[in-house]
Amino acid sequence: MHGWIIIDKPVGPGSTQIVSAVKRALRTGGYGKYKVGHGGTLDPLASGVLPVALGEATKLSGRMLDADKAYDFTIGFGVETDTLDAEGKAVAVSGACPTLDAIEAVLSRFTGPIEQVPPAYSALKIDGERAYDRARAGESFEMKTRAVTIHRLEIVGGRPIGEGDGLAEATLSCSVSKGTYIRSLARDIARALGTVGHVTMLRRTKAGPFTLSQAISLDKLDELAKGRQLEKALLPLTAGLDDIPALSVTPDQARALREGRRVIGIAAPTGLNLAIDGDMPVALVEVEDREVRVVRGFNMMSKEDR
């Protein structure tokens, strides 16, 4: 059970609760104990793709945190909240409702490299403390801007406020770099339109190489666990490394890499590679001048090697 189970997280539970659900599923199915971790936090009010790593795949969780993500989200216009989502208290109101044309006109300002101020209610640390803890305690503090990249941003729907052209809310789709806060993006788009707003719906549609088409519900997870069929939902460890070139190594070279030794004289693309012995992942390696160095080894062996 070394690999990925992709959960379609519902609104309500946090990411750590989903990890606990996968651990329970392993126990229910009698699979034994494995390390389990998630590849990117989703807020309780958000739904969608949450990659959960099992066993040796947990060594790749950091790469998943750094991966690009895609989201669908809805901005409700007229109210800005302290949390920038539907859970918070109103801190600003406006009667201005933007038109579809106005929204489309400002989206180019939020596409490409941009600077954004993260929400005060976030897990970022300020002087050693989580920002959301300080915000909940009523403290005042400054959130520093950060550079992020919005690869794609488009409007996919809207709800009129009445008979006119103004929209009460708009739904957008985007693809973003690591570290992007969709709540901040929604706030800034609303302000650029001369109004205020907050996120009323957030759904992650992609995380790294993983999409909703690969995701299962918690009910399906429970069903597979009770039937001892979790393997049906398990994607291989290598599914999280689709962007890494594969480097075939011999059994002797694989043994050396597993022992942490460098291997000399292998022709391979410079940079990060995935060393494999047959179909068995051996290690993430860095290649330079035909020298192969282990970056992250995997403790996996074929049945013949056990």
Sequence and secondary structure as in RCSB ss.txt:
>XXXX:A:sequence
MHGWIIIDKPVGPGSTQIVSAVKRALRTGGYGKYKVGHGGTLDPLASGVLPVALGEATKLSGRMLDADKAYDFTI
GFGVETDTLDAEGKAVAVSGACPTLDAIEAVLSRFTGPIEQVPPAYSALKIDGERAYDRARAGESFEMKTRAVTI
HRLEIVGGRPIGEGDGLAEATLSCSVSKGTYIRSLARDIARALGTVGHVTMLRRTKAGPFTLSQAISLDKLDELA
KGRQLEKALLPLTAGLDDIPALSVTPDQARALREGRRVIGIAAPTGLNLAIDGDMPVALVEVEDREVRVVRGFNM
MSKEDR
>XXXX:A:secstr
  EEEEEEE SSS HHHHHHHHHHHHHHTT     EEESS   TT EEEEEEEEGGGGGGHHHHHTS EEEEEEE
EETEEESSSBTTS EEEE      HHHHHHHGGGGSEEEEE   SSSS EETTEEHHHHHHTT       EEEEE
EEEEEEEEEESSSSS EEEEEEEEEE TT  HHHHHHHHHHHTTS EEEEEEEEEEETTEEGGG B HHHHHHHH
HTT GGGG EEGGGGGTTS EEE  HHHHHHHHTT  EES    SEEEEEEETTEEEEEEEEETTEEEEEEE   
  GGG 
